[in-house]
Amino acid sequence: MSDENNIVLTSSQPDLGEIKIAPEVVEVIIGIAASEVEGVYSMHGSIANSFSKLFGRQDRKQGVKLGAAQNELTVDVNVFLNYGVSVPKVASEIQDKVSQQVLFMTGLQLASVDVHVQGVVPEKVEATVDPNNIFGEEKEENK
């Protein structure tokens, strides 16, 4: 990775050297923070992320796009939410948690956190398994 893509932090002790953070690190922080908000089902990623997930690799920056405009950092977060949650409330919590975690972990102030709700996932229906009829040999009418 080239050095021009890295984010340079101002150090409290400039005589010790520079502090550089790769943008991917900030994206991972944002992805983890957003996915931990109650009401978030999952992050929305690309097709490549879906294939990686099939092979057991989890991309923590999935659904996150970090941008820089006029020396300000902006972020787009793409999420799927659980059915029944308040979309504005969860989106606001994502914005708060992401900006707090990035500030806490890196000292960077985000100019904007834009949340894009890509969909709502209905609640999962739990299938009950009858221990006496695991393979479905008995028909419903015989019970």
C-alpha positions as CSV (number, residue, x, y, z in Angstrom):
1,M,0.0,0.0,0.0
2,S,1.3,3.4,-0.8
3,D,1.9,6.0,1.9
4,E,-0.2,8.7,0.2
5,N,-3.4,6.7,1.0
6,N,-2.6,6.6,4.7
7,I,-4.1,9.0,7.2
8,V,-1.4,10.9,9.0
9,L,-2.3,11.9,12.6
10,T,-0.8,14.8,14.5
11,S,1.3,13.5,17.3
12,S,1.5,15.0,20.7
13,Q,5.3,14.4,20.5
14,P,6.3,15.4,16.9
15,D,10.0,14.7,17.6
16,L,9.2,11.0,17.9
17,G,7.9,10.6,14.3
18,E,4.7,10.3,12.4
19,I,1.6,8.2,13.1
20,K,0.0,6.8,10.0
21,I,-3.2,4.8,9.8
22,A,-4.3,2.8,6.8
23,P,-7.9,3.7,5.7
24,E,-8.8,0.0,5.9
25,V,-8.1,0.1,9.6
26,V,-10.7,2.9,10.1
27,E,-13.1,1.0,7.9
28,V,-12.8,-2.1,10.1
29,I,-13.4,0.1,13.2
30,I,-16.5,1.5,11.6
31,G,-17.8,-1.9,10.4
32,I,-17.5,-3.4,13.9
33,A,-19.0,-0.4,15.6
34,A,-22.0,-0.4,13.2
35,S,-22.7,-4.1,13.4
36,E,-22.8,-4.0,17.2
37,V,-25.7,-1.6,17.3
38,E,-28.9,-3.4,18.4
39,G,-31.3,-3.7,15.5
40,V,-28.6,-4.2,12.8
41,Y,-29.1,-7.6,11.1
42,S,-26.0,-7.4,8.9
43,M,-23.8,-5.1,6.9
44,H,-24.4,-4.9,3.2
45,G,-21.4,-5.8,1.1
46,S,-20.5,-6.6,-2.5
47,I,-20.6,-9.9,-4.3
48,A,-17.0,-10.5,-3.5
49,N,-17.8,-10.1,0.2
50,S,-20.5,-12.8,-0.2
51,F,-18.1,-15.2,-1.8
52,S,-15.6,-14.6,0.9
53,K,-18.2,-15.3,3.6
54,L,-19.1,-18.6,1.9
55,F,-15.5,-19.7,2.3
56,G,-15.5,-18.7,6.0
57,R,-13.7,-15.4,5.7
58,Q,-15.5,-12.5,7.4
59,D,-14.8,-9.0,6.0
60,R,-15.1,-6.6,8.9
61,K,-15.2,-3.5,6.6
62,Q,-18.1,-4.9,4.6
63,G,-20.7,-2.3,3.9
64,V,-18.4,0.6,4.7
65,K,-17.0,3.2,2.4
66,L,-14.6,5.8,3.7
67,G,-14.1,9.0,1.7
68,A,-12.1,12.2,2.0
69,A,-13.3,15.6,0.7
70,Q,-11.7,18.9,1.5
71,N,-9.6,17.4,4.3
72,E,-12.7,16.0,6.0
73,L,-13.5,12.3,6.4
74,T,-16.9,11.1,5.4
75,V,-18.3,7.6,5.7
76,D,-21.1,5.7,4.1
77,V,-22.5,2.7,6.1
78,N,-24.8,0.2,4.3
79,V,-26.9,-2.0,6.5
80,F,-29.8,-4.4,6.7
81,L,-32.0,-4.0,9.8
82,N,-34.1,-6.4,11.7
83,Y,-37.9,-6.2,11.1
84,G,-39.8,-4.2,13.7
85,V,-37.1,-1.8,14.7
86,S,-37.4,2.0,14.4
87,V,-35.3,2.8,11.4
88,P,-34.5,6.4,12.3
89,K,-33.6,5.4,15.9
90,V,-31.2,2.6,14.8
91,A,-29.7,4.8,12.1
92,S,-29.0,7.6,14.6
93,E,-27.5,5.0,17.0
94,I,-25.2,3.8,14.2
95,Q,-24.1,7.4,13.5
96,D,-23.4,8.0,17.2
97,K,-21.5,4.8,17.8
98,V,-19.4,5.0,14.7
99,S,-18.3,8.6,15.3
100,Q,-17.6,7.8,19.0
101,Q,-15.5,4.7,18.2
102,V,-13.5,6.3,15.5
103,L,-12.8,9.4,17.7
104,F,-11.9,7.1,20.7
105,M,-9.7,4.7,18.8
106,T,-7.9,7.1,16.3
107,G,-8.6,10.6,17.4
108,L,-10.2,11.4,14.0
109,Q,-13.3,13.5,13.8
110,L,-15.7,12.3,11.1
111,A,-17.4,15.1,9.1
112,S,-20.4,12.9,8.3
113,V,-21.7,9.4,8.8
114,D,-24.3,8.6,6.2
115,V,-26.4,5.5,6.9
116,H,-28.0,3.7,4.0
117,V,-30.6,1.1,4.9
118,Q,-30.5,-1.5,2.1
119,G,-33.3,-3.6,3.5
120,V,-35.3,-5.0,6.4
121,V,-34.9,-8.7,7.3
122,P,-38.0,-10.5,8.7
123,E,-37.6,-12.3,12.0
124,K,-36.4,-15.9,11.7
125,V,-38.9,-18.6,12.2
126,E,-37.5,-21.3,14.5
127,A,-38.3,-24.8,13.3
128,T,-39.1,-27.2,16.1
129,V,-37.8,-30.7,15.8
130,D,-39.7,-33.6,17.3
131,P,-37.0,-35.9,18.8
132,N,-39.3,-38.9,18.1
133,N,-39.6,-38.0,14.5
134,I,-36.3,-36.4,13.4
135,F,-36.4,-37.6,9.8
136,G,-40.1,-37.0,9.2
137,E,-41.0,-40.7,8.9
138,E,-44.3,-40.2,10.7
139,K,-46.9,-38.2,8.9
140,E,-48.8,-35.4,10.5
141,E,-52.0,-37.3,10.4
142,N,-50.6,-40.3,12.4
143,K,-49.8,-38.2,15.4
